């Protein structure tokens, strides 16, 4: 009898272990991508808007009135996706991702939309946010809307609209020539643990300085139809994003 009881207990134990192994072989967790904005290391939030607090690499003092941009196809989500990051709202600078497998993985995303995804009118949230590009420029969506004021050469307040879109050459309005100026941001390897918060640093100052020093007195408004300006924006933007701190419970 003892042998039978022992066998039954052993069987139950083994079955329980098997079930536990199966349920825990691929543990998942929820994580947050937190976009932390700064100007060359000085933290920046919507509380800093509308004040001349920052100076570009070229020496222009600027104030920021709006800063929002689209990222798409975050690889760890595993499907087509896009998000509007808006510095005007703290709740729109974080992305929550549920049921992500724990472990080591690479993290990357696209700034803006690739041509395949930049289809005019299909994203209702961006339509509602007035993020569309006019048909005369090929339609689709903005990658970024960055607006504010700068002190011009006469120390007067002047507007800038640093808007990034797919570059379009309108030399012949009947035959538009496009160049995909979106780019991939590869943040490298990250370790996903319990409720990990992944900080993504966003250095806004980089839009104006690397590899091309941006002169706001020459390039300030009407930049969307400027083919060469859009290509410079794309090159400078590749230095904006970097991996910050990772914290887990």
C-alpha positions in Angstrom: 0.0 0.0 0.0 2.8 2.4 0.9 4.4 1.8 -2.5 1.1 2.6 -4.3 0.6 5.8 -2.2 4.2 6.8 -2.9 3.7 6.2 -6.6 0.6 8.3 -6.7 2.2 11.1 -4.8 5.2 11.0 -7.1 3.0 11.0 -10.2 1.1 14.0 -8.9 4.3 15.8 -8.1 5.8 15.2 -11.5 2.6 16.2 -13.3 2.5 19.4 -11.2 6.1 20.2 -12.1 5.4 19.6 -15.7 2.5 21.9 -15.7 4.5 24.5 -13.8 7.4 24.2 -16.3 5.0 24.6 -19.2 3.3 27.6 -17.8 6.6 29.3 -16.8 8.9 28.3 -19.7 8.0 31.6 -21.5 7.4 34.1 -18.6 6.0 37.4 -19.7 5.8 40.9 -18.1 4.6 44.4 -18.8 7.1 47.1 -19.6 7.1 50.8 -20.3 9.1 52.8 -22.9 9.8 56.2 -21.3 10.9 59.0 -23.6 13.0 61.4 -21.6 13.6 64.7 -23.5 16.5 67.0 -22.8 18.7 69.7 -24.3 22.3 68.5 -24.1 21.7 66.9 -20.8 19.3 69.6 -19.3 15.9 67.9 -18.7 13.1 69.4 -20.8 9.3 69.2 -20.4 6.2 71.2 -21.3 7.0 73.5 -18.4 9.8 74.8 -20.4 7.6 75.8 -23.3 7.4 79.4 -24.5 10.6 80.6 -22.8 13.9 81.4 -24.3 15.9 78.8 -22.4 18.0 77.1 -25.0 20.7 78.0 -27.5 21.4 76.1 -30.8 24.8 75.0 -32.0 24.8 78.0 -34.4 24.1 80.4 -31.5 20.4 81.2 -31.9 18.4 81.4 -28.7 15.1 79.5 -29.1 11.9 78.9 -27.2 9.8 75.7 -27.9 6.1 75.9 -28.4 5.4 72.4 -29.7 7.4 69.2 -30.1 5.7 66.0 -31.2 6.8 63.1 -33.5 5.8 59.7 -34.7 7.7 56.5 -34.1 6.6 53.3 -35.8 7.2 49.5 -36.0 8.7 49.1 -32.5 10.2 45.6 -33.1 9.4 44.1 -29.6 5.7 44.6 -30.2 6.0 42.3 -33.2 3.5 43.9 -35.7 2.8 47.1 -37.5 2.4 49.8 -35.0 2.8 53.6 -34.5 2.7 56.1 -31.7 2.5 59.9 -31.5 4.9 61.1 -28.8 3.8 64.6 -27.7 5.9 66.6 -25.2 2.9 68.8 -24.4 1.4 65.9 -22.4 3.3 63.8 -19.9 1.0 60.9 -20.6 2.0 60.9 -24.2 5.7 60.4 -23.6 5.4 56.8 -22.4 4.3 53.6 -24.2 3.1 50.6 -22.3 3.6 47.2 -23.7 1.9 44.2 -22.2 2.8 40.5 -22.0 6.3 40.8 -23.4 8.7 37.8 -23.0 11.4 38.3 -20.4 15.0 38.0 -21.4 17.5 39.7 -23.6 16.4 41.3 -26.8 17.3 44.0 -29.3 15.2 47.2 -29.3 14.7 49.3 -32.4 12.0 51.4 -34.1 11.5 53.7 -37.1 11.4 57.5 -36.7 8.5 58.5 -38.9 7.0 56.1 -41.4 8.7 54.1 -44.1 7.2 54.6 -47.5 5.3 51.3 -47.3 3.6 52.6 -44.1 3.2 56.2 -45.0 -0.2 55.8 -46.7 -2.3 58.9 -46.9 -5.3 59.1 -44.6 -5.3 55.6 -43.0 -4.4 56.5 -39.4 -7.4 58.0 -37.7 -5.5 59.1 -34.6 -3.0 61.1 -36.7 -5.8 62.5 -38.9 -7.5 63.8 -35.7 -4.1 65.3 -34.6 -3.7 67.2 -37.9 -0.6 65.3 -38.7 -1.3 64.9 -42.4 0.9 66.2 -45.2 -0.8 68.2 -48.0 -1.5 66.3 -51.3 0.6 68.8 -53.1 3.6 67.4 -51.2 2.6 63.8 -51.8 0.3 63.2 -48.8 1.0 60.8 -46.0 2.0 62.0 -42.6 4.5 64.2 -40.8 7.3 62.6 -39.0 7.7 65.5 -36.6 6.2 68.9 -35.9 8.7 71.1 -33.9 7.7 74.7 -33.6 8.9 77.7 -31.7 10.6 81.1 -31.9 14.2 82.2 -32.2 16.1 85.4 -31.8 17.0 86.6 -35.3 20.1 88.7 -36.2 18.3 91.8 -35.1 17.5 90.1 -31.7 13.8 90.0 -32.7 11.5 87.1 -32.1 10.9 85.1 -35.3 9.0 81.9 -35.9 10.5 78.5 -36.9 8.6 75.4 -38.0 11.0 72.5 -38.1 8.7 70.0 -39.7 10.1 66.7 -40.9 8.3 64.7 -43.7 9.2 62.4 -46.5 11.5 64.5 -48.7 9.9 65.6 -51.9 11.4 67.4 -54.9 8.8 69.6 -56.6 10.9 70.9 -59.4 8.3 69.4 -61.7 4.9 69.7 -59.8 3.5 67.1 -62.3 6.2 64.6 -61.5 7.1 64.6 -57.8 10.3 62.9 -56.8 10.3 61.4 -53.3 13.1 60.2 -51.0 12.3 58.2 -47.8 13.8 60.2 -45.0 12.5 58.1 -42.2 15.3 56.2 -40.4 15.7 53.2 -38.0 16.8 53.9 -34.4 18.7 50.9 -33.1 19.1 51.1 -29.3 21.0 47.9 -29.0 20.4 45.1 -26.5 18.1 45.4 -23.5 17.3 43.0 -20.6 13.6 42.6 -20.0 12.8 41.8 -16.4 9.8 42.3 -14.1 7.9 45.5 -15.1 11.0 47.0 -16.7 11.0 50.7 -17.5 13.3 51.4 -20.5 14.3 55.0 -20.8 14.9 56.4 -24.2 16.9 59.7 -24.2 15.8 62.3 -26.7 18.4 65.1 -27.2 16.4 67.8 -29.0 19.6 69.9 -29.4 20.9 67.3 -31.9 18.4 68.4 -34.6 20.4 71.6 -34.9 24.0 70.4 -34.8 25.2 67.0 -36.0 26.4 66.4 -38.6 25.2 69.7 -40.0 25.0 72.9 -38.0 21.6 74.3 -38.6 21.2 78.1 -39.2 17.7 79.2 -38.3 18.3 82.6 -39.9 18.5 80.7 -43.2 16.2 77.7 -42.6 13.3 78.5 -40.4 9.8 78.2 -42.1 8.4 76.6 -45.3 10.8 73.6 -44.8 8.4 70.9 -45.8 8.8 71.5 -49.6 12.6 72.0 -49.2 14.0 68.7 -50.5 17.6 69.3 -49.3 16.5 70.6 -45.9 14.5 67.4 -45.3 17.6 65.3 -46.0 19.6 67.3 -43.5 16.9 66.9 -40.9 17.0 63.1 -41.4 20.8 63.0 -41.0 20.8 65.1 -37.9 17.9 63.1 -36.4 20.0 60.0 -36.3 21.9 61.4 -33.4 18.8 62.4 -31.3 17.9 59.1 -29.7 19.9 56.9 -27.3 19.3 54.3 -24.7 18.9 55.5 -21.1 18.5 53.7 -17.8 16.7 50.4 -17.4 14.9 49.7 -14.1 13.0 46.6 -13.0 11.0 45.5 -10.0 
